[in-house]
Amino acid sequence: MVDAKQGLSVLGSLNMDLVVRARRLPRPGETLAGGPFQTFHGGKGGNQAVAAARLGASVAMVGRVGDDAYGAELRRGLAAEGVGDAEVRPVPGCPSGVALITVDDAGENTIVVTPGANAWLLPQDLAPESGAARAIQEAAWLIAQLEVPLDTVLQAARLAHAAGTRFLLNAAPASQLPEALLSLIDVLVVNRVEAAAVLERSRVGAPSGLARALRRLGPRAAAVTLGDQGALFCDGARVLRQDAFAVETVDAVGAGDAFTAALAVALLESQAPAEALCFACAAGALATTRAGARTSLPRRAEVDALLRR
């Protein structure tokens, strides 16, 4: 069972996702006739916070929204899922973050994000006596991504390290990372594209070698998601591999967020690395079976049922 007093803190983005379906993804300069249009609550930070809450963790969110209708709706969405939103503050005169998403008939997607208020989550917002700092320091694990300023992520990592809070970084969107940040990471989570960016390579080679190379940069462990080929976890000399679960895919939006949150929840529960990797892959697979990022995130009973099956 998860200890509610030693839960998760999530620092990251909150966006409104504007999603259109199309037969295929457009080429540069091309206009396509789209299909159904929908809006979903999103942002990698918000998605991972909700995913962790649905899996049974106590979660506090640290983020920023605009002082607009989207911002109010995003906060209501967190509260409805049981995510603590005391440190989700509106930024006066600023719009909320928005993601423009196209999903094709095969479930592949393209995403363009405009950060809006997410860009105003600043290092000074994590001052030592602030509520945001306390949310990080009182948690067993901190989860962060790269849709808020990198300097803020680094400040949060330093706070976590000083307080004995373990730090999981989902290095998405793809970006190079400073050595100061890499040395503070307990678990780094990336896909192949993100791994290439972190390693500053154009080609990433064999997945097992990739996981080892990431860990040599400083993180205590590295997880690499491989889509329909499953995922890897390296925490030293060994590299664990978990095959993907066979499910009927609708779209892949939110799968990485479900995987990341589930891995953090499993580690919070002191699951062994192999069990934690399996749990995370099951959650990620289930997230592909429904449309949307937030709406696709599975609940604990669904993940447990898939694992039993």
C-alpha positions in Angstrom: 0.0 0.0 0.0 1.1 3.6 -0.7 1.9 5.7 2.4 -0.2 8.8 2.0 2.2 10.9 4.0 5.1 9.8 1.8 3.5 10.2 -1.6 4.4 11.9 -4.8 5.0 15.5 -5.8 4.7 16.4 -9.5 6.2 19.5 -10.9 5.3 20.2 -14.5 3.0 21.5 -17.2 -0.8 21.8 -17.4 -2.3 22.2 -20.9 -5.6 22.1 -22.7 -5.2 19.6 -25.5 -7.0 20.4 -28.8 -7.2 17.1 -30.7 -8.2 16.5 -34.3 -8.3 13.1 -36.0 -7.2 12.6 -39.6 -6.8 9.7 -41.9 -3.0 10.3 -41.9 -0.6 12.9 -40.6 -0.1 16.0 -42.9 3.1 16.6 -44.8 4.8 20.0 -44.5 2.8 22.6 -46.4 -0.2 20.2 -46.8 -3.8 20.9 -45.7 -5.9 17.9 -44.8 -9.6 17.5 -44.1 -9.9 16.5 -40.5 -12.3 14.3 -38.6 -13.8 14.7 -35.1 -12.4 17.5 -32.9 -12.2 17.2 -29.1 -10.7 19.0 -26.1 -8.9 17.2 -23.3 -7.1 18.2 -20.1 -3.4 17.6 -20.6 0.1 18.7 -20.1 2.7 16.1 -19.2 2.8 17.2 -15.5 -1.0 17.2 -15.1 -1.3 13.8 -16.9 1.4 12.2 -14.7 -0.2 13.6 -11.6 -3.6 12.2 -12.5 -2.2 8.9 -13.6 -0.4 8.4 -10.3 -3.5 9.4 -8.4 -5.6 6.9 -10.3 -3.0 4.2 -9.5 -3.4 4.8 -5.8 -0.8 7.4 -4.9 -1.2 10.6 -2.8 -0.2 13.3 -5.2 0.5 17.1 -4.9 0.9 19.1 -8.1 3.2 22.1 -8.5 2.4 24.2 -11.7 1.0 27.3 -13.3 -2.2 28.0 -15.4 -3.5 31.1 -17.1 -6.2 33.3 -15.6 -8.6 32.2 -18.3 -11.4 29.6 -18.6 -8.9 26.9 -19.5 -6.9 27.5 -16.3 -10.0 27.3 -14.1 -11.1 24.1 -15.9 -7.7 22.5 -15.5 -7.6 23.1 -11.8 -11.1 21.7 -11.4 -10.0 18.6 -13.3 -7.1 18.0 -10.9 -9.3 18.4 -7.8 -11.8 16.0 -9.3 -9.1 13.4 -9.5 -7.9 13.9 -5.9 -4.7 15.7 -6.9 -3.7 18.4 -4.5 -3.8 21.7 -6.4 -2.8 24.2 -3.7 0.4 25.0 -5.6 -1.2 25.3 -9.0 -1.4 29.1 -9.3 -2.9 31.3 -12.0 -0.6 33.8 -13.7 -2.3 37.2 -14.2 -2.7 38.3 -17.8 -1.3 35.0 -19.2 -3.1 32.3 -21.2 -3.0 28.7 -20.2 -0.8 26.3 -22.1 -2.3 24.6 -25.1 -1.3 21.5 -27.1 -2.4 21.1 -30.8 -2.6 17.4 -31.5 -3.3 15.5 -34.7 -4.0 11.7 -34.5 -4.1 9.5 -37.5 -6.0 6.2 -38.2 -3.0 4.1 -37.0 -2.9 5.9 -33.7 0.3 7.9 -34.4 0.3 11.5 -33.5 2.0 14.9 -33.9 2.0 17.4 -31.1 2.8 21.2 -31.0 2.7 22.8 -27.5 2.5 26.5 -26.7 3.6 26.8 -23.1 1.6 29.9 -22.0 1.6 30.0 -18.2 3.8 27.0 -17.9 6.7 29.2 -18.9 6.1 31.3 -15.7 6.8 28.5 -13.2 10.1 30.0 -12.2 12.9 29.0 -9.8 12.0 31.7 -7.3 8.5 30.1 -7.0 10.4 27.3 -5.2 11.9 29.5 -2.5 12.8 27.5 0.7 9.8 28.5 2.8 7.3 28.4 -0.1 4.4 25.9 -0.3 5.8 24.6 -3.5 9.1 23.8 -1.8 7.3 22.1 1.1 5.3 19.9 -1.3 8.6 18.7 -2.9 10.4 18.2 0.4 7.6 16.3 2.1 7.2 13.8 -0.7 8.9 10.5 -1.1 9.4 11.0 -4.8 9.4 14.1 -7.1 8.4 13.6 -10.8 9.3 16.3 -13.3 9.3 16.7 -17.1 10.7 19.4 -19.5 7.6 21.4 -20.4 8.5 24.0 -17.7 11.7 26.0 -17.6 14.8 23.9 -17.1 16.2 26.2 -14.4 13.0 25.5 -12.4 13.4 21.7 -12.8 17.0 22.0 -11.6 16.0 24.0 -8.6 13.3 21.4 -7.8 15.9 18.6 -8.1 18.2 20.4 -5.7 15.4 20.8 -3.2 14.5 17.1 -3.5 18.1 16.0 -3.1 18.6 18.1 0.0 15.4 16.8 1.6 16.1 13.1 0.8 13.2 13.1 -1.8 14.0 10.8 -4.7 13.8 12.3 -8.2 12.4 10.8 -11.4 12.8 12.9 -14.5 10.9 12.2 -17.7 13.2 14.1 -20.1 10.4 15.1 -22.5 10.2 16.9 -24.8 13.6 15.8 -26.1 16.4 18.0 -24.9 20.0 18.0 -23.8 20.5 18.0 -20.0 23.2 19.8 -18.0 25.5 17.6 -15.9 24.3 19.4 -12.7 20.8 18.0 -13.4 21.9 14.5 -14.5 23.8 14.0 -11.3 20.6 14.5 -9.2 18.4 12.1 -11.1 17.4 8.8 -9.4 15.5 7.5 -12.4 15.6 8.9 -15.9 12.7 8.0 -18.2 13.0 8.6 -22.0 11.9 7.2 -25.3 14.4 6.6 -28.1 14.2 10.1 -29.6 14.6 11.6 -26.1 17.5 9.3 -25.4 19.3 10.5 -28.5 18.9 14.1 -27.4 20.2 13.4 -23.9 23.2 11.5 -25.3 23.7 14.1 -28.1 23.7 11.4 -30.7 22.1 11.1 -34.2 21.9 7.3 -33.9 21.3 5.5 -30.6 22.2 1.9 -31.4 21.0 -1.2 -29.5 18.5 -0.5 -26.8 20.4 -2.3 -24.0 23.6 -0.3 -24.8 21.4 2.9 -24.9 20.1 2.3 -21.4 23.6 1.7 -20.0 25.0 4.8 -21.8 22.2 6.9 -20.2 23.0 5.6 -16.7 26.7 6.4 -17.2 25.8 10.1 -17.6 24.9 10.2 -13.9 21.4 8.9 -13.1 21.2 6.1 -10.7 18.8 4.2 -13.1 17.4 4.7 -16.6 14.2 3.5 -18.2 13.8 3.5 -22.0 10.4 3.0 -23.6 10.4 1.2 -26.9 6.8 1.5 -28.1 5.4 -1.8 -29.3 8.7 -3.5 -28.3 8.2 -2.8 -24.6 10.7 -1.1 -22.3 14.1 -1.4 -20.6 15.3 -0.6 -17.1 19.0 -0.3 -16.2 20.1 0.2 -12.6 23.7 -1.0 -12.8 25.4 -3.9 -14.6 22.0 -5.5 -15.4 19.5 -4.3 -18.0 15.9 -5.6 -17.5 13.6 -5.9 -20.5 9.8 -6.1 -20.5 7.8 -7.0 -23.6 4.9 -4.8 -24.6 1.4 -6.0 -23.7 -0.9 -7.0 -26.6 -3.8 -4.5 -26.7 -6.0 -2.9 -29.4 -4.5 0.6 -29.9 -6.6 3.6 -30.5 -3.9 6.3 -30.1 -0.6 6.6 -28.3 -1.3 10.0 -26.7 -0.7 9.7 -22.9 1.0 6.3 -23.0 4.4 7.7 -22.0 2.8 9.7 -19.1 1.0 6.6 -17.9 4.3 4.6 -18.0 6.2 7.3 -16.1 3.6 7.7 -13.4 3.1 4.0 -13.0 6.9 3.4 -12.7 7.0 6.1 -9.9 4.1 4.6 -8.1 5.6 1.1 -8.3 8.9 2.4 -6.9 7.1 4.3 -4.2 5.5 1.0 -3.2 9.0 -0.6 -3.1 8.2 -3.0 -5.9 11.3 -4.7 -7.3 12.6 -3.2 -10.5 11.4 -6.0 -12.7 7.9 -5.8 -11.2 7.9 -2.0 -11.4 8.9 -2.2 -15.1 6.1 -4.7 -15.8 3.6 -2.5 -13.9 4.6 0.6 -15.9 4.4 -1.2 -19.3 0.9 -2.5 -18.4 -0.3 1.1 -17.6 1.3 2.4 -20.7 -0.4 -0.2 -22.9 -3.8 0.5 -21.4 -3.4 4.2 -22.1 -3.2 3.4 -25.9 -6.7 1.7 -25.8 -8.7 5.0 -25.4 -8.5 8.4 -27.1 -7.0 11.4 -25.4 -4.2 11.9 -22.9 -6.0 12.4 -19.6 -9.1 10.3 -20.4 -6.9 7.3 -21.5 -5.0 7.0 -18.2 -5.9 3.7 -16.5 -7.1 3.1 -13.0 -5.4 0.6 -10.6 -8.0 -2.1 -11.0 -7.5 -2.1 -14.8 -3.7 -2.4 -14.5 -4.0 -5.2 -11.9 -6.5 -7.0 -14.2 -4.2 -6.8 -17.2 -1.3 -8.1 -15.1 -3.3 -11.1 -13.9 -4.4 -11.8 -17.5 
